């Protein structure tokens, strides 16, 4: 019992520290210190340069060919998570009976989680706060690298299957530019450098001729986590829009995405370990469990704003209540994962 309470305390600190930064973003928007136009600019900065630099530096410095061969299960797991989410979502809409305009949005909210903007700062905070990671200076880098490998499966699915659900367009109508986004390009470049020792030596080593490129990217990358969290809070600052989606649909998304899904994730990781597909690595287990328990992807609202305005406010309302609920559910998810796998 004492161990569970201790884990709960550390989990609360990790999740609380992250959502306090997001709350600061929401407050700045509510006080009109940051405008909606500023949020749009900040979103572009994070998406086009900060996150790509973060993924590039962490992956290139942390991943090698042997590790990549060991962690093939991460993009595969992403595909499995999305497939399970779509199946559960299709069942959920039969139970909660959302309006026709938001039906596919509910399915997408269950199937597609926030795989990068939230798990990265949460797991970096975990490595800082939990004593078991105190002796590992590279634990945070390992978390970012594993999330990056997971993203290899997520981005193509989000901008094909996810975009098709939100927009109503067929999958083959999605352009290649939507799949190979700047964060994915940054991650892929990091993989190339990481698995090629000559490139790694020239770019990542302090004595390398092109190390100045790595150092510059590292400076830009340092702004990713605080800016992404301020952006997340700012996007949720206006709160829910009444009447756009029924309460049963909101409750169903919260129940399935934030409670049932992480339970599935924990048993999934246990199965992978028994089958020998996942090494007995605490961080590897945490990444897969946190990815399973993350709230819906905020890019879903961006997609709706671009292609389906009838769904936009309903999705924004679902995301508002999901992120608010995830303050408590993510705390319990991390505590349980540390108890089971730690």
HELIX and SHEET records of a PDB file:
HELIX    1   1 UNK A    2  UNK A   30  1                                  29    
HELIX    2   2 UNK A   36  UNK A   45  1                                  10    
HELIX    3   3 UNK A   46  UNK A   50  3                                   5    
HELIX    4   4 UNK A   51  UNK A   62  1                                  12    
HELIX    5   5 UNK A   65  UNK A   70  1                                   6    
HELIX    6   6 UNK A   73  UNK A   96  1                                  24    
HELIX    7   7 UNK A  100  UNK A  102  5                                   3    
HELIX    8   8 UNK A  103  UNK A  111  1                                   9    
HELIX    9   9 UNK A  119  UNK A  129  1                                  11    
HELIX   10  10 UNK A  131  UNK A  133  5                                   3    
HELIX   11  11 UNK A  139  UNK A  157  1                                  19    
HELIX   12  12 UNK A  158  UNK A  162  3                                   5    
HELIX   13  13 UNK A  163  UNK A  167  1                                   5    
HELIX   14  14 UNK A  171  UNK A  173  5                                   3    
HELIX   15  15 UNK A  176  UNK A  179  1                                   4    
HELIX   16  16 UNK A  182  UNK A  195  1                                  14    
HELIX   17  17 UNK A  197  UNK A  203  1                                   7    
HELIX   18  18 UNK A  211  UNK A  221  1                                  11    
HELIX   19  19 UNK A  224  UNK A  235  1                                  12    
HELIX   20  20 UNK A  247  UNK A  253  1                                   7    
HELIX   21  21 UNK A  254  UNK A  260  3                                   7    
HELIX   22  22 UNK A  261  UNK A  275  1                                  15    
HELIX   23  23 UNK A  282  UNK A  293  1                                  12    
HELIX   24  24 UNK A  299  UNK A  307  1                                   9    
HELIX   25  25 UNK A  309  UNK A  341  1                                  33    
END                                                                             
